[in-house]
Amino acid sequence: MTSRYAEAGVDIEAAQEATHLIAEAVAATHGPEVLAGVGAFGGLYAANRLRQMEAPVLVASTDGVGTKTLVAARLGRWDTIGQDLVNHCVNDILVQGARPLFFLDYVASVRLVPSQVADIVRGIADACRAVGCALLGGEMAEMPGVYRKGAWDVVGTIVGVAERAELITGERIAPGDVVLAFPSSSLHTNGYSLARRALDAEDWALPRPELGGQSIGDALLAVHRCYLPHVQRLQEADIDIKGLAHITGGGIFDNLPRVLPANVDVLVRRGTWPEPPIFALIQQLGQVDEKEMFRVFNMGLGMVAIVPREHAERALKTLPGECYVVGEVVPGERKVRLIS
């Protein structure tokens, strides 16, 4: 019998098939604290571990991967953007010192293709499992008339927890502190509208010498890095992390001031960290000036940490090749000054 709903653009059978394909990957993220997951109207998470904390604070964030989904669609590769989503959200709550508890996802399109949904959600599940986070539930939506053909929306919500006394607030940052950076893999999940426009006419599959033999497609789909291991290792080495900033949309000019007290500036010295070559290609082909590049993209600075000067050398030894001294804190008015 003909389905009138399918004729209207919504295929319930496709959604059921997608749910079946992802069930095993999602279940692999569940520990005994998950009392109800896929299939339940609401996910149930036993919060017993919070009883072991003195003053637990829940930290939550919602974000998406933006138009990186259009890059995945152009290349026909859906196995990485789920990882991007989780890692982005983990980094956002990590900035305040939180560790992830559970994650919820939202995957939507004009038409759900079960194999593509499965690739996306398996990526989400893999990234959740890597950080000990339960994929508690989510939503798959088929919305003809809202999304255009071939477009996808991939969004997630994370909930984590931190001890109140151990929250990282930035309020203790002071002149003389050192600015460290953890390198990014590429664009991560921001700036893709500009990048796609600048690179649209190029062959995205061709290896390019200016990208070290990498193709544009591979550079654009490089997975958003998760910095939870970096922060954990620094804390295990008794390094006092006064502030953290996840460098996402807005770059260092907009994100770093969010964790600064009102009486300081940050000097960032360009050339003190490796910049993935994809940025130079975007700047050249898109004719983008330097300030806009640093406003739109992370430019190789995935996350910034501010520590006391006397802890900087130990941090470099703790994370060899994964941590760079890129600047310092000076008196000022909560601004970032880029020095070439």
N, C-alpha and C positions, 0 to 999 in steps of 0.2 A: 504494500500500500504506500502511496506517495505521502511523504511527510511535508505538510504545509510549513512547518517550522524550518525544515531544511531548505525548502524553496525560498523562504524569507532570508536565508543566509546563516542559520544556526544549526549545526550538526551535533546533536546530543551524542550520537554514537561515537563521533570522533573524540569528544571529551572523555567518554568512558574508556576508549582505547588508550588515550594518553594517560589516564589515571592508572590503568593496569600496567603500562610500561614503566611508570616511575615508582611503583609501590615498593619494590625491593630496595631501590637506592635510597628512598626516604626512610624506610624502616631501619636501614643500616646506621642512621644517625641517632637512633633512639636508644637511650639507656633506661634503667628502671624508673627514673623520675618522670618519664613520659607515660601518662595513664591513658591518653587517647590522642591519636594522631590522625592520619589520613582516613577520611570517611566520616569522622565525627563532625558535628556542627561547629564545635569549638574544640581547639586543642587543650588538653589538660596536662599541666606540668606541676609535679609535686615540688614545692619550694622548701623541702626539709633542710637543704644545705644552708639556707639563710639563717636557720636557728643557730648554726655554729659560728655566725658572725656577730660581732659586737653591735654594730650599727649599720646594717646593710642599706645601700642606696641603689635603687633600680635606675638604670640608665638606658634610654631607648632612642632609636633613630630610624628614620625612613629615608630611603634614597633609591635611585634608579641608575640605569646604565646609559640613559639618553639615546642619542642617535648612533651610538656604537652598534645598535641593532641593525641599522641600515648597512653598516660595513659587513656584519655577519651575513646579511641577506645577499649582498652583492657577491660575496665570496662563497656562499652556500655552506658556511661553517658555523655551527651553533653550539659547539662543545666548550667554548671558553667564556661566554658572556655571563653564564650562571656563576662561575668562579669570580668574575669581576664584581658582580653584585654583592656577594657575601663579603669578599675582602674589603670592598669599599665601606660597607656598613660596620664591619669589625673595627676597621681603622677609626671610624668616626667616634665610636664609644671608647675606644682605647685611649684617645686623646685625653679623656677625663679619668683614666685609670681603671676602666671597667673591663671585665672579662665576660664573654658572651654566654648566655644561657640558652636562648632559643630564637628561632628565625621563622618568619612567615613570608611567603612569596606571592607575587601577583604576575601572571603571564597572560597577555591579551593580544588578540589580533583580529583582523576582519574574518579570518578563517583559521581554525586550529588544525595544524598538520601534526598528527600524533608523534611522528618520528622527530620532528623539530622540537616539540614541547619536551619530549623525553631527553633529548640532548641537553637542552637548557637546564632542566630540573636535575638531571644527573650531575651537571657541573655545580649546581647549587649544593646538592647533597655532598659531593666530594669535598667542597670547600668547607662546609659545615663540619663534616667529620674530622677534617684536618685541625680544626680549632676546638674540638670538643663541644660543638653547639648542636642542639637538636633542631632538625627541620620539622617544626611542629604542625604545620599546615599551610594553607594558601588558597589561591583562587586561580582557575583557568577560565578566561572569558572570551567568548566569540562575539564580536560587536560590529556587525556590518553597519555602515553608515557613520560610525565614529572613527574607525581607523581606515586608512586607505589600503588598497591591495598591496601585499608584500611587506607592510609595516607591522612591527611588533612593539609591545611595551613590556618591559621587564623591570619590576620594582620589588623591593623587599623591606621588611621591618625587622629590626633586631632588638632584643631586650637582653641587657646584661646587668651585672651587679658589681659594686665596689664597696669597700669599707669606707665609711664617711671620713674617717681620719686619714685615709690614703688617697682621697680624691686629688687629682692633679688639676689645679686651678689657674696656675700662672701668676698668682698674686705675689709670690715671693721672688719673682724675676727682678734682677737689679743690675745696674751698670757694672760691667766687668765680667758678667756671665758669658759663656761661649755658646755659639749656635752650631749644632751638629745637624747633619742631614743624612737620611737613609735614601739611597738612590732609587729612582723609579725604573720600571721596565720600559715605559714608553708613555703614551698619552694617558694611560689608565682609563678613566671613564669620563673625561672632560675635554671639551674643545673640538669635538668631532664634526660639528656643523662647519666650522672654519676649515678644518683639515680636509674634509670631503670636498669642499669647494676648491681649495687650493690644488688638490691632487686628482681631481675628477678625470682629467684628460689623459692621465698617465696609465700605463699598463701595471695593474696591481699585482700581477703574478710573476713578473719578470724580476729575477735577482738583479740588484743594483749595487755597483761598486761603492757608491757613496754611503750605502747602508751596510757596508761590510759584507756584501753578498746576500743580504736579506731582501725579500720582496717588500713592497709597500704594504701589501695585504698582511703579511706576517707581522710587520712592525705595528700596524694599526690594531691588530687583534692580540698583541702581547698582553698577557693576563695582568690585571691590576694586582700589585703586590700586597701581601698582608704583612704588617709590621709588628704583629703580636710577638713573634719570636725575638725580634730585635729588642723590644722593650723589656720582655721578660729577662733576657740575658743581661741587660744593663742593670736591672733591679737586683738580680741575683749577685751581681758584682758590687752591690752597695753604692751604685752611682745615683746621686740625687737628681732626679728628673724634675725640674721646676715647672716646665711647660712643654706641651706637645702641640703641634699643628699639622693636621692632615692637609696637604696641598692639593686642593681640588679646583673646581671652577672659581675663577678669581685669582688663581695663582698665589704667589707669595705676597703680593700687595694687599689682597683682601683677606687671606686666611691667617697669616701670621699675626696681624694686629688683634685678632679675636682673642688671643691668649695673653696679650701684653697688658701690664698695668699702665695707667695713664701717663706716667712720668718717664717712659723710656722709648727709645727707638731701637731698631735693629739694623746694623750694617751687614749686608750680604755681599761677598766678593765673588763676582763671576770668574770662572776659571779654576775654582777650588774643588769642583766636583765634575764627574763625567756627564755630559749632556748627550742623550741618545741622538744619533744623527738624523732621525726622522724630523726633529724640530727644525734643523737647518734647511732641510728640503722643503718643509712647509713654508718657512719664512721666505725662501728664495722664490718658489713658484707662486706663492700667494701674495708676494710683495707686502709683507707684514712688517711693521717696524718693531724694534726691540721691546719697547715698553708694552706694546699690545701682546707680544708673544708671552711675556712674563705675567700678563694680566689674564690671559686665556688658558695657558698651559702650565703644567708643573715644571717644565724645562729640566727634568731630571731630578728634581727635589720631591721625592715621594712623601716623606714626612720629615718634619723638623723637630728637633729636641733641644731644649735649652738647659744647660747644666752649669754648675760652678766651674770656674776656670781650672781649679785644682783637680777636677774629676775628668777633664777632657782627654788627657793622655791615656788614662785607664779605659775610657770608653773606646778609643781607637784600637787599643790592644784587645779589648773584649770582642769587638766586631771588625776584625781586619778585612779591608776591602768592602765592607758594608756600611761604613760610617765615615763621614768627612767633616772636618772643621771648615765651615763656610762663612763664618762671620762672628760678630760679637754684639753685646748689648751695650748701648751708650745712653746718656741722658737725652730725653727728647719728649715727643708728644704722641706716642703710640703709632709710629709710622715705620715703614720699611724703606731703607735707602740702598739701592743697588749700585755697587761700584764695579766698573768694568776693569 
